[in-house]
Amino acid sequence: MEVTISSIHFKADVKLEDFIREKTAKLANLFDGVIGCDVTLKLDAATNNENKIAEIRVVIPGNDLFAKKQAKTFEEAVDNSVDALKRQVKKYKQKLRGL
């Protein structure tokens, strides 16, 4: 599975990129049809603490799954996005099986 990481208006740390790759790899373990993930990291201009945004698009045959979460840290935002995508992948698999 190919993971593309884009950070807008800043340079992502190597530890953060490794963390993202590790988390998104779990999605590929759930479903063999995952082709890749596009991860976009943004800083929100808001003055509150929750100004880190993670957008993850999972590329699968047919249509793509998408999650966007905002949190205090990029790690937390990625974690929440991956959790949401896990639910979407499970739902998609059930739909394919016709359950």
The first five atom37 places (N, CA, C, CB, O) and aatype in JSON, in Angstrom:
{
  "aatype": [12, 6, 19, 16, 9, 15, 15, 9, 8, 13, 11, 0, 3, 19, 11, 10, 6, 3, 13, 9, 1, 6, 11, 16, 0, 11, 10, 0, 2, 10, 13, 3, 7, 19, 9, 7, 4, 3, 19, 16, 10, 11, 10, 3, 0, 0, 16, 2, 2, 6, 2, 11, 9, 0, 6, 9, 1, 19, 19, 9, 14, 7, 2, 3, 10, 13, 0, 11, 11, 5, 0, 11, 16, 13, 6, 6, 0, 19, 3, 2, 15, 19, 3, 0, 10, 11, 1, 5, 19, 11, 11, 18, 11, 5, 11, 10, 1, 7, 10],
  "atom_mask": [
    [1, 1, 1, 1, 1],
    [1, 1, 1, 1, 1],
    [1, 1, 1, 1, 1],
    [1, 1, 1, 1, 1],
    [1, 1, 1, 1, 1],
    [1, 1, 1, 1, 1],
    [1, 1, 1, 1, 1],
    [1, 1, 1, 1, 1],
    [1, 1, 1, 1, 1],
    [1, 1, 1, 1, 1],
    [1, 1, 1, 1, 1],
    [1, 1, 1, 1, 1],
    [1, 1, 1, 1, 1],
    [1, 1, 1, 1, 1],
    [1, 1, 1, 1, 1],
    [1, 1, 1, 1, 1],
    [1, 1, 1, 1, 1],
    [1, 1, 1, 1, 1],
    [1, 1, 1, 1, 1],
    [1, 1, 1, 1, 1],
    [1, 1, 1, 1, 1],
    [1, 1, 1, 1, 1],
    [1, 1, 1, 1, 1],
    [1, 1, 1, 1, 1],
    [1, 1, 1, 1, 1],
    [1, 1, 1, 1, 1],
    [1, 1, 1, 1, 1],
    [1, 1, 1, 1, 1],
    [1, 1, 1, 1, 1],
    [1, 1, 1, 1, 1],
    [1, 1, 1, 1, 1],
    [1, 1, 1, 1, 1],
    [1, 1, 1, 0, 1],
    [1, 1, 1, 1, 1],
    [1, 1, 1, 1, 1],
    [1, 1, 1, 0, 1],
    [1, 1, 1, 1, 1],
    [1, 1, 1, 1, 1],
    [1, 1, 1, 1, 1],
    [1, 1, 1, 1, 1],
    [1, 1, 1, 1, 1],
    [1, 1, 1, 1, 1],
    [1, 1, 1, 1, 1],
    [1, 1, 1, 1, 1],
    [1, 1, 1, 1, 1],
    [1, 1, 1, 1, 1],
    [1, 1, 1, 1, 1],
    [1, 1, 1, 1, 1],
    [1, 1, 1, 1, 1],
    [1, 1, 1, 1, 1],
    [1, 1, 1, 1, 1],
    [1, 1, 1, 1, 1],
    [1, 1, 1, 1, 1],
    [1, 1, 1, 1, 1],
    [1, 1, 1, 1, 1],
    [1, 1, 1, 1, 1],
    [1, 1, 1, 1, 1],
    [1, 1, 1, 1, 1],
    [1, 1, 1, 1, 1],
    [1, 1, 1, 1, 1],
    [1, 1, 1, 1, 1],
    [1, 1, 1, 0, 1],
    [1, 1, 1, 1, 1],
    [1, 1, 1, 1, 1],
    [1, 1, 1, 1, 1],
    [1, 1, 1, 1, 1],
    [1, 1, 1, 1, 1],
    [1, 1, 1, 1, 1],
    [1, 1, 1, 1, 1],
    [1, 1, 1, 1, 1],
    [1, 1, 1, 1, 1],
    [1, 1, 1, 1, 1],
    [1, 1, 1, 1, 1],
    [1, 1, 1, 1, 1],
    [1, 1, 1, 1, 1],
    [1, 1, 1, 1, 1],
    [1, 1, 1, 1, 1],
    [1, 1, 1, 1, 1],
    [1, 1, 1, 1, 1],
    [1, 1, 1, 1, 1],
    [1, 1, 1, 1, 1],
    [1, 1, 1, 1, 1],
    [1, 1, 1, 1, 1],
    [1, 1, 1, 1, 1],
    [1, 1, 1, 1, 1],
    [1, 1, 1, 1, 1],
    [1, 1, 1, 1, 1],
    [1, 1, 1, 1, 1],
    [1, 1, 1, 1, 1],
    [1, 1, 1, 1, 1],
    [1, 1, 1, 1, 1],
    [1, 1, 1, 1, 1],
    [1, 1, 1, 1, 1],
    [1, 1, 1, 1, 1],
    [1, 1, 1, 1, 1],
    [1, 1, 1, 1, 1],
    [1, 1, 1, 1, 1],
    [1, 1, 1, 0, 1],
    [1, 1, 1, 1, 1]
  ],
  "atom_positions": [
    [[0.84, -1.18, 0.0], [0.0, 0.0, 0.0], [0.89, 1.24, 0.0], [-0.96, 0.0, 1.22], [1.85, 1.34, 0.76]],
    [[0.55, 2.17, -0.85], [1.32, 3.41, -0.97], [0.69, 4.5, -0.1], [1.39, 3.87, -2.44], [-0.52, 4.75, -0.17]],
    [[1.51, 5.15, 0.72], [1.03, 6.24, 1.58], [1.7, 7.53, 1.13], [1.32, 5.94, 3.09], [2.93, 7.63, 1.12]],
    [[0.88, 8.52, 0.76], [1.38, 9.83, 0.35], [1.05, 10.83, 1.45], [0.77, 10.27, -1.02], [-0.12, 10.99, 1.82]],
    [[2.08, 11.5, 1.97], [1.88, 12.46, 3.07], [2.21, 13.86, 2.56], [2.76, 12.09, 4.31], [3.3, 14.11, 2.07]],
    [[1.23, 14.76, 2.71], [1.42, 16.16, 2.32], [1.2, 17.02, 3.55], [0.44, 16.57, 1.15], [0.19, 16.89, 4.24]],
    [[2.14, 17.9, 3.82], [1.96, 18.84, 4.93], [1.95, 20.24, 4.32], [3.09, 18.69, 6.02], [2.87, 20.63, 3.6]],
    [[0.89, 20.98, 4.63], [0.69, 22.28, 4.01], [1.22, 23.38, 4.93], [-0.81, 22.51, 3.7], [0.81, 23.48, 6.08]],
    [[2.12, 24.19, 4.41], [2.73, 25.33, 5.09], [3.65, 24.96, 6.24], [1.67, 26.23, 5.6], [3.95, 25.81, 7.09]],
    [[4.12, 23.71, 6.29], [5.14, 23.32, 7.26], [5.76, 22.01, 6.81], [4.54, 23.19, 8.7], [5.23, 21.33, 5.93]],
    [[6.88, 21.64, 7.42], [7.58, 20.39, 7.09], [7.28, 19.38, 8.19], [9.13, 20.63, 6.94], [7.56, 19.62, 9.36]],
    [[6.71, 18.24, 7.8], [6.37, 17.19, 8.77], [7.64, 16.5, 9.26], [5.4, 16.17, 8.14], [8.56, 16.22, 8.49]],
    [[7.67, 16.22, 10.53], [8.77, 15.53, 11.19], [8.81, 14.06, 10.73], [8.62, 15.63, 12.74], [7.77, 13.49, 10.4]],
    [[10.0, 13.45, 10.72], [10.14, 12.05, 10.31], [9.37, 11.14, 11.26], [11.63, 11.65, 10.26], [8.77, 10.16, 10.82]],
    [[9.39, 11.45, 12.56], [8.65, 10.65, 13.54], [7.16, 10.68, 13.24], [8.91, 11.15, 14.97], [6.48, 9.66, 13.33]],
    [[6.64, 11.85, 12.87], [5.23, 11.99, 12.54], [4.89, 11.18, 11.3], [4.87, 13.47, 12.33], [3.86, 10.52, 11.26]],
    [[5.74, 11.23, 10.29], [5.51, 10.46, 9.06], [5.52, 8.96, 9.34], [6.56, 10.8, 8.0], [4.7, 8.22, 8.8]],
    [[6.45, 8.5, 10.2], [6.5, 7.09, 10.57], [5.23, 6.68, 11.32], [7.75, 6.8, 11.43], [4.68, 5.6, 11.1]],
    [[4.78, 7.57, 12.21], [3.55, 7.31, 12.97], [2.36, 7.16, 12.03], [3.29, 8.45, 13.98], [1.54, 6.26, 12.19]],
    [[2.28, 8.04, 11.04], [1.18, 8.0, 10.06], [1.22, 6.7, 9.25], [1.24, 9.21, 9.12], [0.19, 6.06, 9.05]],
    [[2.41, 6.32, 8.79], [2.55, 5.08, 8.01], [2.14, 3.86, 8.84], [3.99, 4.92, 7.52], [1.48, 2.95, 8.34]],
    [[2.53, 3.86, 10.11], [2.21, 2.75, 11.01], [0.69, 2.65, 11.21], [2.92, 2.93, 12.37], [0.13, 1.55, 11.17]],
    [[0.04, 3.78, 11.43], [-1.42, 3.79, 11.66], [-2.19, 3.42, 10.4], [-1.86, 5.17, 12.16], [-3.14, 2.64, 10.47]],
    [[-1.81, 3.96, 9.25], [-2.55, 3.67, 8.03], [-2.32, 2.23, 7.55], [-2.14, 4.66, 6.93], [-3.15, 1.68, 6.83]],
    [[-1.21, 1.62, 7.94], [-0.96, 0.23, 7.57], [-2.01, -0.69, 8.17], [0.45, -0.22, 8.02], [-2.31, -1.74, 7.61]],
    [[-2.58, -0.3, 9.3], [-3.61, -1.11, 9.94], [-4.87, -1.18, 9.07], [-3.96, -0.52, 11.32], [-5.61, -2.17, 9.12]],
    [[-5.11, -0.15, 8.27], [-6.27, -0.16, 7.37], [-6.09, -1.22, 6.28], [-6.47, 1.23, 6.73], [-7.05, -1.88, 5.89]],
    [[-4.85, -1.38, 5.81], [-4.57, -2.38, 4.78], [-4.73, -3.79, 5.34], [-3.15, -2.19, 4.21], [-5.06, -4.72, 4.61]],
    [[-4.49, -3.96, 6.66], [-4.67, -5.26, 7.28], [-6.14, -5.64, 7.37], [-4.04, -5.28, 8.67], [-6.48, -6.83, 7.35]],
    [[-7.01, -4.64, 7.48], [-8.45, -4.9, 7.57], [-9.05, -5.34, 6.24], [-9.17, -3.67, 8.07], [-9.95, -6.17, 6.2]],
    [[-8.53, -4.76, 5.15], [-9.13, -5.0, 3.84], [-8.03, -5.06, 2.79], [-10.17, -3.9, 3.49], [-7.23, -4.13, 2.66]],
    [[-7.99, -6.15, 2.03], [-6.94, -6.35, 1.02], [-7.07, -5.41, -0.17], [-6.97, -7.77, 0.53], [-6.09, -5.2, -0.89]],
    [[-8.25, -4.84, -0.39], [-8.48, -4.0, -1.55], [-7.95, -2.58, -1.43], [0.0, 0.0, 0.0], [-8.11, -1.79, -2.36]],
    [[-7.32, -2.24, -0.31], [-6.81, -0.88, -0.13], [-5.6, -0.69, -1.04], [-6.43, -0.6, 1.37], [-4.61, -1.42, -0.94]],
    [[-5.69, 0.29, -1.93], [-4.6, 0.56, -2.88], [-3.59, 1.53, -2.27], [-5.16, 1.15, -4.21], [-2.38, 1.33, -2.4]],
    [[-4.08, 2.57, -1.59], [-3.18, 3.55, -1.0], [-3.93, 4.53, -0.12], [0.0, 0.0, 0.0], [-5.16, 4.5, -0.03]],
    [[-3.16, 5.4, 0.52], [-3.73, 6.44, 1.38], [-3.07, 7.77, 1.05], [-3.54, 6.09, 2.88], [-1.86, 7.85, 0.88]],
    [[-3.89, 8.81, 0.97], [-3.39, 10.17, 0.81], [-3.68, 10.9, 2.11], [-4.06, 10.9, -0.43], [-4.83, 11.08, 2.5]],
    [[-2.62, 11.33, 2.78], [-2.76, 12.03, 4.06], [-2.35, 13.49, 3.87], [-1.89, 11.34, 5.18], [-1.27, 13.78, 3.35]],
    [[-3.22, 14.4, 4.3], [-2.93, 15.82, 4.23], [-2.98, 16.4, 5.64], [-3.93, 16.56, 3.29], [-3.98, 16.25, 6.35]],
    [[-1.9, 17.04, 6.04], [-1.82, 17.68, 7.35], [-1.88, 19.19, 7.17], [-0.52, 17.26, 8.1], [-1.16, 19.74, 6.34]],
    [[-2.73, 19.85, 7.95], [-2.89, 21.3, 7.85], [-2.88, 21.93, 9.23], [-4.2, 21.66, 7.12], [-3.21, 21.29, 10.23]],
    [[-2.48, 23.19, 9.27], [-2.61, 23.99, 10.47], [-3.76, 24.96, 10.27], [-1.29, 24.75, 10.8], [-3.78, 25.71, 9.3]],
    [[-4.72, 24.93, 11.18], [-5.87, 25.83, 11.11], [-5.46, 27.19, 11.68], [-7.1, 25.25, 11.88], [-4.66, 27.26, 12.6]],
    [[-6.0, 28.24, 11.14], [-5.65, 29.59, 11.59], [-6.37, 29.98, 12.89], [-5.98, 30.6, 10.49], [-6.17, 31.08, 13.39]],
    [[-7.19, 29.1, 13.42], [-7.93, 29.4, 14.64], [-6.98, 29.61, 15.82], [-8.93, 28.27, 14.96], [-5.88, 29.06, 15.85]],
    [[-7.41, 30.41, 16.77], [-6.55, 30.72, 17.92], [-6.66, 29.68, 19.03], [-6.9, 32.09, 18.47], [-5.87, 29.7, 19.97]],
    [[-7.62, 28.77, 18.93], [-7.74, 27.75, 19.99], [-6.65, 26.68, 19.83], [-9.14, 27.09, 19.95], [-5.93, 26.65, 18.84]],
    [[-6.56, 25.8, 20.83], [-5.5, 24.77, 20.84], [-5.72, 23.7, 19.78], [-5.42, 24.12, 22.19], [-4.75, 23.12, 19.29]],
    [[-6.95, 23.42, 19.44], [-7.25, 22.36, 18.48], [-7.14, 22.89, 17.05], [-8.65, 21.77, 18.73], [-8.15, 23.05, 16.36]],
    [[-5.91, 23.17, 16.61], [-5.73, 23.76, 15.29], [-4.98, 22.84, 14.32], [-4.98, 25.06, 15.42], [-4.55, 23.3, 13.26]],
    [[-4.82, 21.56, 14.66], [-4.15, 20.61, 13.78], [-5.22, 19.76, 13.08], [-3.14, 19.69, 14.58], [-6.09, 19.18, 13.73]],
    [[-5.15, 19.72, 11.75], [-6.15, 18.99, 10.96], [-5.46, 17.87, 10.17], [-6.92, 19.95, 10.0], [-4.43, 18.09, 9.53]],
    [[-6.05, 16.68, 10.23], [-5.57, 15.54, 9.44], [-6.71, 15.08, 8.54], [-5.07, 14.38, 10.36], [-7.8, 14.77, 9.01]],
    [[-6.44, 15.02, 7.24], [-7.39, 14.51, 6.26], [-6.78, 13.26, 5.64], [-7.74, 15.58, 5.17], [-5.65, 13.29, 5.15]],
    [[-7.52, 12.17, 5.66], [-7.02, 10.92, 5.1], [-8.03, 10.4, 4.08], [-6.76, 9.85, 6.21], [-9.22, 10.26, 4.38]],
    [[-7.53, 10.13, 2.88], [-8.36, 9.54, 1.82], [-7.79, 8.16, 1.53], [-8.39, 10.44, 0.52], [-6.62, 8.02, 1.18]],
    [[-8.63, 7.14, 1.69], [-8.23, 5.76, 1.42], [-8.72, 5.39, 0.03], [-8.79, 4.78, 2.51], [-9.91, 5.45, -0.25]],
    [[-7.79, 5.01, -0.83], [-8.11, 4.67, -2.21], [-8.42, 3.17, -2.28], [-6.93, 5.04, -3.17], [-7.56, 2.33, -2.0]],
    [[-9.66, 2.87, -2.67], [-10.09, 1.48, -2.86], [-10.82, 1.4, -4.19], [-11.01, 0.99, -1.68], [-11.31, 2.41, -4.69]],
    [[-10.9, 0.21, -4.77], [-11.62, 0.08, -6.05], [-13.08, 0.48, -5.9], [-11.51, -1.35, -6.57], [-13.74, 0.11, -4.93]],
    [[-13.57, 1.22, -6.84], [-14.97, 1.64, -6.8], [-15.1, 3.08, -6.34], [0.0, 0.0, 0.0], [-15.4, 3.96, -7.15]],
    [[-14.89, 3.31, -5.07], [-14.94, 4.68, -4.54], [-13.95, 4.81, -3.39], [-16.38, 5.04, -4.07], [-13.44, 3.81, -2.88]],
    [[-13.68, 6.03, -2.98], [-12.7, 6.27, -1.93], [-13.4, 6.56, -0.61], [-11.77, 7.44, -2.31], [-14.54, 7.03, -0.59]],
    [[-12.7, 6.26, 0.48], [-13.2, 6.58, 1.81], [-12.43, 7.79, 2.32], [-13.04, 5.36, 2.79], [-11.25, 7.95, 1.99]],
    [[-13.08, 8.65, 3.1], [-12.46, 9.9, 3.52], [-12.8, 10.2, 4.97], [-12.9, 11.05, 2.61], [-13.92, 9.97, 5.42]],
    [[-11.82, 10.74, 5.7], [-12.06, 11.2, 7.07], [-11.22, 12.44, 7.31], [-11.73, 10.08, 8.11], [-10.07, 12.52, 6.89]],
    [[-11.82, 13.4, 8.02], [-11.12, 14.64, 8.36], [-11.38, 14.92, 9.83], [-11.6, 15.84, 7.46], [-12.53, 15.03, 10.26]],
    [[-10.3, 15.02, 10.61], [-10.44, 15.27, 12.04], [-9.52, 16.4, 12.47], [-10.12, 13.99, 12.84], [-8.47, 16.63, 11.87]],
    [[-9.94, 17.1, 13.51], [-9.18, 18.23, 14.05], [-8.93, 17.96, 15.53], [-9.94, 19.59, 13.83], [-9.83, 17.53, 16.24]],
    [[-7.69, 18.21, 15.99], [-7.33, 17.93, 17.38], [-6.18, 18.83, 17.82], [-6.96, 16.44, 17.55], [-5.72, 19.69, 17.07]],
    [[-5.73, 18.6, 19.06], [-4.64, 19.4, 19.61], [-3.29, 19.04, 19.0], [-4.57, 19.23, 21.12], [-2.41, 19.89, 18.85]],
    [[-3.12, 17.75, 18.64], [-1.87, 17.3, 18.03], [-2.18, 16.57, 16.73], [-1.06, 16.38, 19.0], [-3.3, 16.08, 16.54]],
    [[-1.2, 16.49, 15.86], [-1.39, 15.76, 14.61], [-1.58, 14.27, 14.89], [-0.19, 15.98, 13.66], [-2.36, 13.6, 14.21]],
    [[-0.86, 13.76, 15.9], [-0.98, 12.34, 16.24], [-2.42, 12.0, 16.62], [-0.02, 11.99, 17.39], [-2.96, 10.99, 16.17]],
    [[-3.02, 12.84, 17.46], [-4.4, 12.61, 17.89], [-5.37, 12.72, 16.71], [-4.79, 13.62, 18.99], [-6.31, 11.93, 16.59]],
    [[-5.15, 13.7, 15.85], [-6.02, 13.88, 14.68], [-5.91, 12.68, 13.74], [-5.65, 15.18, 13.94], [-6.93, 12.21, 13.22]],
    [[-4.7, 12.19, 13.51], [-4.49, 11.02, 12.64], [-5.15, 9.79, 13.28], [-2.98, 10.76, 12.4], [-5.81, 9.01, 12.59]],
    [[-4.96, 9.63, 14.58], [-5.54, 8.51, 15.3], [-7.06, 8.49, 15.16], [-5.14, 8.57, 16.78], [-7.65, 7.45, 14.88]],
    [[-7.69, 9.64, 15.37], [-9.14, 9.74, 15.25], [-9.61, 9.48, 13.82], [-9.61, 11.12, 15.71], [-10.64, 8.84, 13.61]],
    [[-8.86, 9.98, 12.85], [-9.21, 9.75, 11.44], [-9.13, 8.27, 11.09], [-8.29, 10.57, 10.51], [-10.0, 7.74, 10.41]],
    [[-8.07, 7.61, 11.55], [-7.9, 6.19, 11.25], [-9.01, 5.37, 11.91], [-6.51, 5.69, 11.74], [-9.51, 4.42, 11.31]],
    [[-9.41, 5.75, 13.13], [-10.52, 5.05, 13.79], [-11.8, 5.19, 12.98], [-10.73, 5.61, 15.2], [-12.53, 4.21, 12.81]],
    [[-12.06, 6.39, 12.48], [-13.26, 6.61, 11.65], [-13.17, 5.8, 10.36], [-13.43, 8.13, 11.33], [-14.17, 5.24, 9.9]],
    [[-11.99, 5.74, 9.78], [-11.82, 4.98, 8.53], [-11.94, 3.48, 8.76], [-10.47, 5.31, 7.9], [-12.41, 2.76, 7.88]],
    [[-11.52, 3.0, 9.93], [-11.68, 1.57, 10.23], [-13.15, 1.2, 10.2], [-11.06, 1.23, 11.61], [-13.52, 0.16, 9.65]],
    [[-13.99, 2.05, 10.79], [-15.43, 1.79, 10.78], [-15.96, 1.81, 9.34], [-16.18, 2.84, 11.64], [-16.79, 0.98, 8.97]],
    [[-15.48, 2.76, 8.53], [-15.93, 2.85, 7.14], [-15.51, 1.63, 6.34], [-15.38, 4.12, 6.49], [-16.28, 1.11, 5.52]],
    [[-14.28, 1.16, 6.57], [-13.77, -0.02, 5.85], [-14.6, -1.25, 6.22], [-12.26, -0.27, 6.17], [-14.96, -2.04, 5.36]],
    [[-14.89, -1.41, 7.51], [-15.7, -2.56, 7.94], [-17.09, -2.52, 7.32], [-15.81, -2.59, 9.48], [-17.62, -3.54, 6.89]],
    [[-17.67, -1.32, 7.27], [-18.99, -1.15, 6.67], [-18.94, -1.47, 5.16], [-19.51, 0.3, 6.89], [-19.85, -2.1, 4.62]],
    [[-17.87, -1.04, 4.5], [-17.7, -1.27, 3.06], [-17.56, -2.77, 2.8], [-16.46, -0.5, 2.52], [-18.12, -3.3, 1.83]],
    [[-16.79, -3.47, 3.65], [-16.61, -4.91, 3.49], [-17.94, -5.64, 3.64], [-15.6, -5.44, 4.5], [-18.22, -6.58, 2.89]],
    [[-18.75, -5.22, 4.61], [-20.05, -5.85, 4.81], [-20.96, -5.62, 3.59], [-20.73, -5.32, 6.09], [-21.72, -6.49, 3.18]],
    [[-20.86, -4.44, 3.04], [-21.65, -4.1, 1.85], [-21.25, -4.99, 0.67], [-21.48, -2.61, 1.49], [-22.11, -5.43, -0.1]],
    [[-19.95, -5.24, 0.52], [-19.47, -6.08, -0.56], [-19.96, -7.52, -0.41], [-17.95, -6.05, -0.63], [-20.29, -8.18, -1.39]],
    [[-20.0, -7.99, 0.83], [-20.45, -9.36, 1.09], [-21.95, -9.49, 0.97], [-20.02, -9.8, 2.48], [-22.47, -10.6, 0.84]],
    [[-22.65, -8.36, 1.0], [-24.1, -8.39, 0.88], [-24.81, -8.73, 2.18], [0.0, 0.0, 0.0], [-25.92, -9.26, 2.17]],
    [[-24.16, -8.4, 3.29], [-24.78, -8.67, 4.6], [-25.68, -7.55, 5.04], [-23.72, -8.88, 5.66], [-26.27, -7.62, 6.11]]
  ]
}
